Amino acid sequence: MSPVFVVLAALTVAGSIAAMTLRNLVHCALAVAVAFAGLAMLFLQLGAEFVGFVQILVYVGAVAILVVFAILLTRATEDSKAGAVFSRTWLSGLVIAAAVFAALGWAVLRSMQGLARGAEQPEVTVQQIGEALMSRFVLPLEIVALLLTAALVGAVIVAMFDREGAR
């Protein structure tokens, strides 16, 4: 393993753990953005440039920022209660997570045995994908952009009604 991979993997895992354990929702959303950025860097290191750039544009640039804005606009100031860090059902959640992880690991290990070793992969460049997005798939791309904009406007409207009702 290269040192770059180890650093990126540690950054991604640390961001994910922080997103699960932090009490403040804004900090959790920012930790998720760090985890998404770490995943994007891992994709870029592995040579999957398109997936890495899409991860940066879509998840870090759009989804994470949308989540932060939605939290900031819709949440009233909450008093952080000094209570237990874990819920009462954390043990059952841990058991279920371990069972899901074991099932996924088993499925991945079983699927690796049936893979063909010499199969050729088509050579598709990022430029070809970009040209396809800007020609054949421009309408779905614009619809997704409008949907994200409508979600942000909806969060603003919900926040306005909540603040007027609280007065």
C-alpha positions in Angstrom: 0.0 0.0 0.0 1.2 3.4 -0.9 1.5 6.1 1.8 -0.9 8.3 -0.2 -3.6 5.6 -0.1 -3.1 5.2 3.7 -3.5 8.9 4.3 -6.6 9.2 2.1 -8.2 6.1 3.6 -7.5 7.4 7.1 -9.0 10.8 6.1 -12.1 9.1 4.7 -12.6 6.9 7.7 -12.0 9.7 10.1 -14.6 11.9 8.3 -17.1 9.1 8.4 -16.6 8.3 12.1 -16.8 12.1 12.8 -20.1 12.3 10.9 -21.5 9.4 13.0 -20.3 10.6 16.4 -20.5 14.4 16.4 -23.5 16.0 18.2 -23.8 19.2 16.1 -25.7 18.6 12.8 -23.6 21.2 10.9 -20.4 19.6 12.0 -21.8 16.2 11.0 -22.6 17.6 7.5 -19.2 19.0 7.1 -17.6 15.7 8.2 -19.7 14.0 5.5 -18.3 16.4 3.0 -14.7 15.5 4.2 -15.5 11.8 3.7 -16.9 12.5 0.2 -13.8 14.4 -0.7 -11.6 11.6 0.6 -13.5 9.1 -1.5 -13.1 11.4 -4.5 -9.3 11.5 -4.0 -9.2 7.7 -3.7 -11.0 7.4 -7.0 -8.6 9.8 -8.6 -5.6 7.9 -7.2 -7.0 4.7 -8.7 -7.2 6.2 -12.1 -11.0 6.6 -12.3 -10.9 10.3 -13.1 -14.5 10.7 -14.2 -15.9 9.1 -11.1 -13.6 11.2 -8.9 -14.5 14.4 -10.6 -18.2 13.5 -10.4 -17.8 12.7 -6.7 -16.3 16.2 -6.2 -18.9 18.0 -8.3 -22.0 16.1 -7.2 -21.4 15.0 -3.7 -19.0 17.6 -2.3 -20.1 20.5 -4.4 -23.9 20.0 -4.5 -25.2 17.4 -2.0 -23.0 18.3 1.0 -23.6 22.0 0.5 -27.3 21.5 0.0 -27.4 19.5 3.3 -25.5 22.2 5.1 -27.9 24.9 3.8 -31.0 22.8 4.6 -29.8 22.3 8.1 -28.9 25.9 8.6 -32.2 27.1 7.1 -34.6 24.7 8.7 -33.2 24.0 12.1 -33.9 26.4 14.9 -31.2 26.9 17.5 -31.1 23.7 19.6 -29.7 23.5 23.0 -27.2 20.7 23.2 -28.2 18.5 26.1 -25.4 17.0 28.0 -26.8 13.4 27.9 -25.6 10.1 26.8 -23.4 9.9 23.7 -25.0 6.7 22.5 -28.7 5.7 22.3 -30.1 2.9 24.3 -30.2 0.6 21.2 -26.6 1.1 20.1 -25.7 -2.6 20.8 -28.4 -3.9 18.5 -27.3 -1.4 15.9 -23.8 -2.6 16.2 -24.9 -6.2 15.8 -27.0 -5.4 12.7 -24.1 -3.4 11.2 -21.7 -6.3 11.7 -24.1 -8.7 10.2 -24.6 -6.5 7.1 -20.8 -6.0 6.8 -20.3 -9.8 7.0 -22.9 -10.5 4.4 -21.5 -7.9 2.0 -17.9 -9.2 2.6 -19.0 -12.7 1.9 -20.8 -11.6 -1.3 -17.7 -9.7 -2.5 -15.4 -12.6 -1.8 -17.7 -15.0 -3.6 -18.1 -12.7 -6.6 -14.3 -12.3 -7.0 -14.0 -16.1 -7.8 -16.2 -15.9 -10.8 -14.6 -12.9 -12.5 -12.9 -13.3 -15.8 -9.2 -12.4 -15.5 -8.6 -11.4 -19.1 -11.7 -9.4 -20.0 -11.0 -6.3 -22.0 -12.4 -3.0 -20.7 -13.7 -0.4 -23.2 -11.5 2.7 -23.3 -13.8 5.7 -22.5 -12.2 9.0 -21.8 -13.5 11.8 -19.6 -13.8 14.0 -22.7 -16.1 11.5 -24.4 -18.3 11.3 -21.3 -18.3 15.1 -21.1 -19.3 15.4 -24.7 -22.1 12.9 -24.2 -23.4 14.8 -21.1 -23.4 18.1 -23.1 -25.1 16.6 -26.2 -27.3 13.5 -25.6 -27.9 13.9 -21.9 -28.1 17.6 -21.5 -31.9 17.5 -20.7 -31.6 15.1 -17.8 -28.6 17.1 -16.5 -30.7 20.3 -16.5 -33.6 18.5 -14.9 -31.3 17.4 -12.0 -30.0 21.0 -11.6 -33.6 22.3 -11.5 -34.6 19.6 -8.9 -31.7 20.6 -6.6 -32.5 24.3 -7.0 -36.2 23.6 -6.2 -35.1 21.6 -3.1 -33.1 24.6 -1.9 -35.9 27.0 -2.5 -38.3 24.7 -0.7 -35.9 24.6 2.3 -35.9 28.4 2.4 -39.7 28.6 2.2 -40.0 26.0 5.0 -37.5 27.9 7.1 -39.5 31.2 6.5 -42.8 29.7 7.7 -41.2 28.1 10.7 -39.6 31.3 11.8 -42.9 33.3 11.3 -44.8 30.7 13.3 -42.3 30.7 16.2 -42.8 34.5 16.8 
